[in-house]
Amino acid sequence: MKNRRVLFACLTLIVCTACNQGGKTVADTASDMDSLVSPKYATGYQVKDSAGVRLVDVGTDYHFALVGADNIEVPNGYTKVKVPIKSTICMTALQLSNFTILNAHDVVKGLTGTKNLFNKDILERVNDGRIVKIGMEGNFDTEMVIAANPDIIFISPFKRGGYDAITETGITLVPHLGYQELDPLGQAEWIKFVGMFIGKEREAYKLFTEIESRYNDLKSKTANIEQQDLPKVFSGEMHYGNWHAVGGKNYLAQIFRDAGADYVIHDEETAGEDLEFEKMYEVAANADYWRILNSHPGDFSYEALKASEPRNELFKAFKEKKVIYCNMKQTPYYEIAPVKPDVLLKDFVAIFHPELVEADYEPTFYYLLK
C-alpha cells in the first residue's frame, strides 16, 4: 500500500510539472506563444521562433533576438535584447499609447516632450523626475538620455531622425513602425509588439482581441449599406498654401469606409498628398461631411474655419454645418487614439449612421461642430 501511495504521488508530480511549469500551462508552448504575439493585421514586424529564441524582424533592416538570459546564443544578424526590459524611452505619443493601455508607465523613463499630453500619471512622473524629457527628434539631449538609463529606446527611424548622438551611447534602438500601418487594427496591434519586450504578451493579446472584436462587430453593421446611401466625406485643411489630403490608402480613409462612408479620394496608391485648394474643392465641393483635426486655441467654430481660409464656406459640408471635429488641445487624440480604433470607428458611425449606435452615445474624439 505504501509503495502504491509513493507511486501515485510521483505520477501526480510528473503530471503537474508537465501541466504547470513555473505557473505556465501546457498551452504555453513556443508555438502557442508565437500565436499570441504574431501580427494578424500589422505589416511592420514579424515574429518567429528559432531554437527557443524569439526572433523579431522590424521592417527589412532591423532584427532582434529576445532572450531571457544573457548567455543564450542568437543567430547572426540579430541584436540580442534581454527581456522583459525594465526601462525605455518613447519618442512618440503613439508609442506611449501602447504603454498606457498595457498599464506599464513604470517602464517609461523618458519622453521627447509633453505637448498635448493629458494623462495625469505621465504628467506626475515628469514633474517628480521619474520620467525625463530628452528633447525633440533631431535635437536630443544626450545627457538626459543617459540619465533615463533605458534598456532600449523605441524610435521612429523614418521620421526626422537625429539618432546619431544616441547611437553613440550604445543603447539598443528598436524601431516602432506603428505610425506606418495603413490598417487601423494594424496600428493598434503594435501593443503586442511592445508586450513582447515588457513581458506582457498575454495582456497585450487579450486587449487586442477585444479591440478587434469591437471594431469588426461595428464594421459588420455598416457592411450592407447600399452604395447610394453612403455619405461622402473629405478631410483636412489648408496649411501654408497646401491642403494635405489623406490618401485613399491611409488608415483614416479605411476607418471612413468601415464606418459606412465614401471617402472622396479613391486613389488607394497613396497614404497622403499635398493638393492646391482648387483641386481639393473639385473632389470635395459636394461632400456631405468634412473631418478636421487641429490644435485650435479655445473653442473652434465655423467662423474660425472661414477666417483661416475664406473659401472654406464654399463647401457643402460647411454650408450644412456638417464638420466633424476633434481639438487636440482638448482631447488626448494622439495619446490614446492609436490603440482605440474601435472608439474612433464608433465616433464616425454615430455621425454617419446614428441608428447603428445607442441613442445616448457620447463621442470620445470626434463630434459634429456646432
PAVORO-337517 format. One record per residue (C-alpha): residue in one letter; x, y, z. Coordinates in nm, 4 decimals. Example, Ala and Ser with C-alpha at 12.3 -4.5 7.8 and 13.67 -1.06 7.14 Angstrom:
BEGIN
MILUM   res       east      north         up
MILUM     A     1.2300    -0.4500     0.7800
MILUM     S     1.3670    -0.1060     0.7140
This chain:
BEGIN
MILUM   res       east      north         up
MILUM     M     0.0000     0.0000     0.0000
MILUM     K     0.2814     0.2359     0.0911
MILUM     N     0.4541     0.1709    -0.2441
MILUM     R     0.1289     0.2425    -0.4278
MILUM     R     0.0926     0.5757    -0.2460
MILUM     V     0.4512     0.6701    -0.3351
MILUM     L     0.3938     0.5726    -0.6989
MILUM     F     0.0710     0.7755    -0.7106
MILUM     A     0.2461     1.0780    -0.5612
MILUM     C     0.5254     1.0529    -0.8172
MILUM     L     0.2810     1.0259    -1.1064
MILUM     T     0.0868     1.3244    -0.9745
MILUM     L     0.4074     1.5293    -0.9509
MILUM     I     0.5058     1.4392    -1.3074
MILUM     V     0.1636     1.5339    -1.4448
MILUM     C     0.1515     1.8610    -1.2520
MILUM     T     0.5033     1.9507    -1.3588
MILUM     A     0.4181     1.8908    -1.7237
MILUM     C     0.0960     2.0888    -1.6967
MILUM     N     0.2232     2.3730    -1.4844
MILUM     Q     0.5883     2.4638    -1.5181
MILUM     G     0.6615     2.7815    -1.3305
MILUM     G     0.2911     2.8722    -1.3302
MILUM     K     0.2535     2.8124    -1.7055
MILUM     T     0.0059     2.5692    -1.8503
MILUM     V     0.0605     2.3255    -2.1324
MILUM     A    -0.0850     2.5915    -2.3613
MILUM     D     0.2318     2.7917    -2.3029
MILUM     T     0.4303     2.6130    -2.5699
MILUM     A     0.6565     2.8025    -2.8086
MILUM     S     0.4026     2.7700    -3.0896
MILUM     D     0.1219     2.8912    -2.8643
MILUM     M     0.3198     3.1956    -2.7545
MILUM     D     0.4068     3.2711    -3.1167
MILUM     S     0.0347     3.2734    -3.1959
MILUM     L    -0.0172     3.5314    -2.9233
MILUM     V     0.2474     3.7740    -3.0440
MILUM     S     0.2463     3.7213    -3.4222
MILUM     P     0.0729     4.0044    -3.6091
MILUM     K    -0.2559     3.9482    -3.7865
MILUM     Y    -0.3037     4.2965    -3.9344
MILUM     A     0.0250     4.4789    -3.8749
MILUM     T     0.2785     4.4589    -4.1578
MILUM     G     0.5750     4.6344    -3.9960
MILUM     Y     0.7055     4.3419    -3.7895
MILUM     Q     0.7211     3.9632    -3.7961
MILUM     V     0.7881     3.7071    -3.5222
MILUM     K     0.9350     3.3591    -3.5417
MILUM     D     1.0933     3.1085    -3.3071
MILUM     S     1.4408     2.9612    -3.3532
MILUM     A     1.5635     2.7036    -3.1043
MILUM     G     1.3610     2.8655    -2.8276
MILUM     V     1.4741     3.2201    -2.9123
MILUM     R     1.2078     3.4686    -3.0212
MILUM     L     1.3245     3.6459    -3.3356
MILUM     V     1.1585     3.9758    -3.4211
MILUM     D     1.2107     4.1350    -3.7629
MILUM     V     1.1116     4.5022    -3.7877
MILUM     G     1.0765     4.6153    -4.1453
MILUM     T     1.3521     4.4695    -4.3587
MILUM     D     1.6558     4.6167    -4.1859
MILUM     Y     1.6146     4.5582    -3.8123
MILUM     H     1.6403     4.2202    -3.6407
MILUM     F     1.6183     4.1423    -3.2687
MILUM     A     1.6510     3.8236    -3.0662
MILUM     L     1.4531     3.8396    -2.7429
MILUM     V     1.6087     3.6206    -2.4759
MILUM     G     1.5554     3.5546    -2.1091
MILUM     A     1.9258     3.5289    -2.0206
MILUM     D     2.2472     3.6921    -2.1411
MILUM     N     2.4280     3.3634    -2.2085
MILUM     I     2.1884     3.2480    -2.4823
MILUM     E     2.3353     3.2336    -2.8321
MILUM     V     2.1414     3.4125    -3.1069
MILUM     P     2.1615     3.3845    -3.4872
MILUM     N     2.3969     3.6069    -3.6837
MILUM     G     2.2469     3.9369    -3.7846
MILUM     Y     2.0241     3.9618    -3.4779
MILUM     T     2.0699     4.2070    -3.1911
MILUM     K     2.0239     4.0409    -2.8540
MILUM     V     1.7713     4.2005    -2.6167
MILUM     K     1.7201     4.0575    -2.2706
MILUM     V     1.3523     4.0641    -2.1805
MILUM     P     1.1487     4.1729    -2.0068
MILUM     I     1.3067     4.5161    -2.0235
MILUM     K     1.2756     4.7337    -1.7142
MILUM     S     1.3163     5.0775    -1.8699
MILUM     T     1.2781     5.2530    -2.2040
MILUM     I     1.2319     5.5885    -2.3767
MILUM     C     0.9319     5.6626    -2.6002
MILUM     M     0.9760     5.9000    -2.8919
MILUM     T     0.6113     5.9428    -2.9911
MILUM     A     0.2652     5.9624    -2.8402
MILUM     L     0.1713     5.6566    -3.0442
MILUM     Q     0.4426     5.4539    -2.8711
MILUM     L     0.3348     5.5894    -2.5331
MILUM     S    -0.0240     5.4833    -2.6009
MILUM     N     0.0940     5.1204    -2.6068
MILUM     F     0.2383     5.1524    -2.2569
MILUM     T    -0.0696     5.3341    -2.1294
MILUM     I    -0.3139     5.0663    -2.2413
MILUM     L    -0.0818     4.7946    -2.1029
MILUM     N    -0.0647     4.9743    -1.7659
MILUM     A     0.3131     4.9900    -1.7980
MILUM     H     0.4092     5.3508    -1.7275
MILUM     D     0.6689     5.2220    -1.4790
MILUM     V     0.8791     5.1070    -1.7747
MILUM     V     0.8793     5.4511    -1.9399
MILUM     K     1.1737     5.6588    -1.8148
MILUM     G     1.1977     5.9210    -2.0891
MILUM     L     0.9857     6.1162    -2.3384
MILUM     T     1.0567     6.3725    -2.6067
MILUM     G     0.8058     6.6131    -2.4525
MILUM     T     0.4618     6.6559    -2.3000
MILUM     K     0.2858     6.8711    -2.5623
MILUM     N    -0.0794     6.7694    -2.5931
MILUM     L    -0.0398     6.5071    -2.3197
MILUM     F    -0.3359     6.4718    -2.0829
MILUM     N    -0.2540     6.1580    -1.8848
MILUM     K    -0.2249     6.2631    -1.5205
MILUM     D     0.0009     5.9735    -1.4243
MILUM     I     0.2527     6.0550    -1.7001
MILUM     L     0.2500     6.4257    -1.6120
MILUM     E     0.3085     6.3454    -1.2445
MILUM     R     0.6012     6.1222    -1.3350
MILUM     V     0.7530     6.4009    -1.5447
MILUM     N     0.7001     6.6555    -1.2679
MILUM     D     0.8657     6.4421    -0.9995
MILUM     G     1.1523     6.3274    -1.2236
MILUM     R     1.0608     5.9623    -1.2703
MILUM     I     1.0313     6.0416    -1.6416
MILUM     V     1.2778     6.2825    -1.8036
MILUM     K     1.2325     6.4921    -2.1171
MILUM     I     1.5091     6.4246    -2.3692
MILUM     G     1.4284     6.6905    -2.6293
MILUM     M     1.2785     6.6562    -2.9744
MILUM     E     1.3915     6.4420    -3.2654
MILUM     G     1.6952     6.5963    -3.4309
MILUM     N     1.7901     6.7806    -3.1112
MILUM     F     1.8197     6.5226    -2.8356
MILUM     D     1.9827     6.5941    -2.5008
MILUM     T     2.2260     6.3021    -2.4744
MILUM     E     2.2866     6.3640    -2.1025
MILUM     M     1.9158     6.3277    -2.0308
MILUM     V     1.9035     6.0122    -2.2409
MILUM     I     2.1817     5.8619    -2.0312
MILUM     A     2.0126     5.9838    -1.7118
MILUM     A     1.6988     5.7891    -1.8077
MILUM     N     1.9185     5.4748    -1.8151
MILUM     P     1.6972     5.2882    -2.0647
MILUM     D     1.7492     4.9235    -2.1549
MILUM     I     1.6311     5.0090    -2.5065
MILUM     I     1.4895     5.3129    -2.6864
MILUM     F     1.1877     5.2914    -2.9159
MILUM     I     1.2420     5.5123    -3.2199
MILUM     S     1.0657     5.6204    -3.5396
MILUM     P     1.3571     5.5821    -3.7821
MILUM     F     1.1987     5.7275    -4.0924
MILUM     K     1.0752     6.0492    -3.9373
MILUM     R     1.3013     6.3434    -3.8549
MILUM     G     1.5746     6.1214    -3.7159
MILUM     G     1.8770     6.2736    -3.5441
MILUM     Y     1.9689     5.9465    -3.3751
MILUM     D     2.3431     5.9617    -3.4364
MILUM     A     2.4186     6.1049    -3.0917
MILUM     I     2.2001     5.8450    -2.9210
MILUM     T     2.3574     5.5624    -3.1201
MILUM     E     2.6964     5.6571    -2.9732
MILUM     T     2.5654     5.5802    -2.6226
MILUM     G     2.5500     5.2119    -2.7153
MILUM     I     2.1854     5.1817    -2.6139
MILUM     T     1.9867     4.9469    -2.8375
MILUM     L     1.7460     5.1357    -3.0633
MILUM     V     1.4262     4.9488    -3.1535
MILUM     P     1.2140     5.0891    -3.4389
MILUM     H     0.8433     5.1173    -3.3665
MILUM     L     0.6705     5.1448    -3.7043
MILUM     G     0.3128     5.1643    -3.5851
MILUM     Y     0.2723     5.5055    -3.7483
MILUM     Q     0.3268     5.3487    -4.0906
MILUM     E     0.0423     5.0991    -4.0627
MILUM     L    -0.2404     5.1589    -4.3085
MILUM     D    -0.4922     4.9351    -4.1347
MILUM     P    -0.6498     5.0782    -3.8150
MILUM     L    -0.6247     4.7393    -3.6451
MILUM     G    -0.2687     4.7037    -3.7728
MILUM     Q    -0.1692     5.0214    -3.5926
MILUM     A    -0.3350     4.9072    -3.2700
MILUM     E    -0.1713     4.5646    -3.2964
MILUM     W     0.1652     4.7148    -3.2047
MILUM     I     0.0607     4.6744    -2.8429
MILUM     K     0.1530     4.3089    -2.8990
MILUM     F     0.4958     4.4197    -3.0224
MILUM     V     0.5568     4.6236    -2.7063
MILUM     G     0.4116     4.3435    -2.4962
MILUM     M     0.6925     4.1112    -2.6101
MILUM     F     0.9575     4.3494    -2.4789
MILUM     I     0.7983     4.4153    -2.1395
MILUM     G     0.6739     4.0636    -2.0623
MILUM     K     0.3054     4.1378    -2.1147
MILUM     E     0.2328     3.9197    -2.4149
MILUM     R    -0.0866     3.7717    -2.2740
MILUM     E    -0.2235     4.1061    -2.1579
MILUM     A    -0.1497     4.2581    -2.4989
MILUM     Y    -0.3138     3.9681    -2.6807
MILUM     K    -0.6269     3.9897    -2.4675
MILUM     L    -0.6533     4.3663    -2.5092
MILUM     F    -0.6038     4.3497    -2.8821
MILUM     T    -0.8547     4.0708    -2.9401
MILUM     E    -1.1135     4.2756    -2.7507
MILUM     I    -1.0359     4.5823    -2.9660
MILUM     E    -1.0521     4.3679    -3.2793
MILUM     S    -1.3853     4.2163    -3.1782
MILUM     R    -1.5489     4.5511    -3.1057
MILUM     Y    -1.4133     4.7020    -3.4272
MILUM     N    -1.5226     4.4171    -3.6511
MILUM     D    -1.8641     4.3854    -3.4844
MILUM     L    -1.9347     4.7515    -3.5586
MILUM     K    -1.7844     4.7283    -3.9069
MILUM     S    -2.0207     4.4407    -3.9873
MILUM     K    -2.3186     4.6664    -3.9151
MILUM     T    -2.2201     4.9047    -4.1963
MILUM     A    -2.1183     4.6352    -4.4441
MILUM     N    -2.4591     4.6031    -4.6094
MILUM     I    -2.5303     4.9728    -4.6600
MILUM     E    -2.6056     5.0396    -5.0261
MILUM     Q    -2.3525     5.2480    -5.2198
MILUM     Q    -2.6047     5.5244    -5.2851
MILUM     D    -2.6676     5.5535    -4.9114
MILUM     L    -2.3026     5.6086    -4.8195
MILUM     P    -2.2399     5.9717    -4.7205
MILUM     K    -1.9368     6.1322    -4.8845
MILUM     V    -1.6633     6.2642    -4.6574
MILUM     F    -1.3366     6.4533    -4.7011
MILUM     S    -1.0619     6.5528    -4.4609
MILUM     G    -0.8046     6.8180    -4.3751
MILUM     E    -0.7468     7.1936    -4.4079
MILUM     M    -0.5306     7.4408    -4.5911
MILUM     H    -0.1905     7.4944    -4.4277
MILUM     Y     0.0853     7.7124    -4.5699
MILUM     G    -0.0702     7.7195    -4.9151
MILUM     N    -0.1409     7.3467    -4.9458
MILUM     W    -0.4086     7.1037    -4.8429
MILUM     H    -0.2519     6.7859    -4.7039
MILUM     A    -0.5137     6.5354    -4.8106
MILUM     V    -0.5431     6.1901    -4.6601
MILUM     G    -0.4812     5.9399    -4.9408
MILUM     G    -0.7182     5.6570    -5.0198
MILUM     K    -0.4622     5.4125    -4.8806
MILUM     N    -0.4421     5.5879    -4.5430
MILUM     Y    -0.5701     5.4209    -4.2255
MILUM     L    -0.8152     5.7088    -4.1754
MILUM     A    -0.9656     5.6505    -4.5200
MILUM     Q    -1.0116     5.2871    -4.4157
MILUM     I    -1.1918     5.3935    -4.0980
MILUM     F    -1.4238     5.6121    -4.3061
MILUM     R    -1.5035     5.3156    -4.5306
MILUM     D    -1.5532     5.0834    -4.2334
MILUM     A    -1.7849     5.3429    -4.0784
MILUM     G    -2.0094     5.3308    -4.3828
MILUM     A    -1.8903     5.6400    -4.5679
MILUM     D    -1.7451     5.7088    -4.9119
MILUM     Y    -1.4118     5.8876    -4.8832
MILUM     V    -1.3814     6.1271    -5.1767
MILUM     I    -1.0239     6.0319    -5.2683
MILUM     H    -1.0331     5.6821    -5.4101
MILUM     D    -0.6671     5.6573    -5.5083
MILUM     E    -0.5521     5.3656    -5.2960
MILUM     E    -0.1906     5.4015    -5.4059
MILUM     T    -0.1058     5.6875    -5.1695
MILUM     A    -0.1380     5.7453    -4.7941
MILUM     G    -0.1367     6.1221    -4.8369
MILUM     E    -0.0655     6.4031    -5.0788
MILUM     D    -0.0493     6.7829    -5.0906
MILUM     L    -0.3145     6.9461    -5.3083
MILUM     E    -0.3979     7.3016    -5.4074
MILUM     F    -0.7310     7.4336    -5.2823
MILUM     E    -0.8852     7.4191    -5.6284
MILUM     K    -0.8035     7.0502    -5.6651
MILUM     M    -0.9485     6.9670    -5.3231
MILUM     Y    -1.2602     7.1682    -5.3983
MILUM     E    -1.3019     6.9828    -5.7250
MILUM     V    -1.3315     6.6464    -5.5476
MILUM     A    -1.4978     6.7578    -5.2234
MILUM     A    -1.7269     7.0507    -5.3029
MILUM     N    -2.0432     6.8436    -5.2645
MILUM     A    -1.9241     6.6022    -4.9958
MILUM     D    -2.1693     6.5550    -4.7091
MILUM     Y    -1.9145     6.5672    -4.4255
MILUM     W    -1.5798     6.7335    -4.3577
MILUM     R    -1.3432     6.5906    -4.0978
MILUM     I    -1.0977     6.8267    -3.9232
MILUM     L    -0.8315     6.7583    -3.6587
MILUM     N    -0.6308     7.0535    -3.5290
MILUM     S    -0.4964     7.2290    -3.2193
MILUM     H    -0.7062     7.5440    -3.2205
MILUM     P    -0.6641     7.7613    -2.9090
MILUM     G    -1.0001     7.7838    -2.7374
MILUM     D    -1.3232     7.6678    -2.8933
MILUM     F    -1.3204     7.6079    -3.2680
MILUM     S    -1.6102     7.7389    -3.4762
MILUM     Y    -1.7364     7.7811    -3.8309
MILUM     E    -1.6295     8.1438    -3.8053
MILUM     A    -1.2733     8.0357    -3.7208
MILUM     L    -1.2774     7.7891    -4.0082
MILUM     K    -1.3841     8.0609    -4.2502
MILUM     A    -1.1284     8.3054    -4.1080
MILUM     S    -0.8465     8.0572    -4.1720
MILUM     E    -0.9452     8.0341    -4.5401
MILUM     P    -1.2437     8.2381    -4.6712
MILUM     R    -1.3113     7.9877    -4.9496
MILUM     N    -1.3937     7.7201    -4.6926
MILUM     E    -1.7520     7.8469    -4.6830
MILUM     L    -1.7969     7.7213    -5.0407
MILUM     F    -1.8048     7.3557    -4.9362
MILUM     K    -2.1448     7.1925    -4.8982
MILUM     A    -2.0367     7.0427    -4.5629
MILUM     F    -1.9616     7.3934    -4.4335
MILUM     K    -2.2930     7.5336    -4.5533
MILUM     E    -2.4919     7.2479    -4.3993
MILUM     K    -2.2931     7.2530    -4.0740
MILUM     K    -2.1580     6.9011    -4.1077
MILUM     V    -1.7981     6.9476    -3.9999
MILUM     I    -1.6681     6.6575    -3.7894
MILUM     Y    -1.4168     6.7984    -3.5439
MILUM     C    -1.1534     6.6998    -3.2874
MILUM     N    -0.9379     6.9520    -3.0992
MILUM     M    -0.6062     6.8054    -2.9841
MILUM     K    -0.5769     7.0779    -2.7203
MILUM     Q    -0.8913     6.9463    -2.5557
MILUM     T    -0.8783     6.5739    -2.6376
MILUM     P    -0.5957     6.3162    -2.5897
MILUM     Y    -0.6158     6.2157    -2.9542
MILUM     Y    -0.2625     6.1036    -3.0404
MILUM     E    -0.2071     5.9997    -2.6808
MILUM     I    -0.4634     5.7192    -2.6848
MILUM     A    -0.6481     5.7046    -3.0210
MILUM     P    -0.3853     5.4733    -3.1825
MILUM     V    -0.4946     5.1918    -2.9507
MILUM     K    -0.8649     5.2743    -2.9717
MILUM     P    -0.9561     5.2357    -3.3404
MILUM     D    -1.2829     5.0794    -3.2282
MILUM     V    -1.3722     5.4020    -3.0470
MILUM     L    -1.2716     5.6147    -3.3451
MILUM     L    -1.4874     5.3973    -3.5650
MILUM     K    -1.7840     5.4319    -3.3305
MILUM     D    -1.7491     5.8120    -3.3249
MILUM     F    -1.7797     5.8188    -3.7036
MILUM     V    -2.0587     5.5613    -3.7218
MILUM     A    -2.2534     5.7664    -3.4661
MILUM     I    -2.2333     6.0622    -3.7066
MILUM     F    -2.2814     5.8852    -4.0399
MILUM     H    -2.5377     5.6272    -3.9225
MILUM     P    -2.6626     5.7195    -3.5738
MILUM     E    -2.9283     5.4479    -3.5869
MILUM     L    -2.6490     5.1873    -3.5555
MILUM     V    -2.5319     5.3007    -3.2094
MILUM     E    -2.7105     5.3577    -2.8817
MILUM     A    -2.9168     5.6768    -2.8669
MILUM     D    -2.7245     5.8210    -2.5724
MILUM     Y    -2.3767     5.7557    -2.7184
MILUM     E    -2.1225     6.0198    -2.6138
MILUM     P    -1.8316     6.0671    -2.8592
MILUM     T    -1.4760     6.0342    -2.7324
MILUM     F    -1.2774     6.2101    -3.0028
MILUM     Y    -1.4946     6.3450    -3.2860
MILUM     Y    -1.8249     6.5316    -3.2781
MILUM     L    -2.0286     6.7469    -3.5158
MILUM     L    -1.9162     7.1066    -3.4822
MILUM     K    -2.1984     7.3290    -3.3590
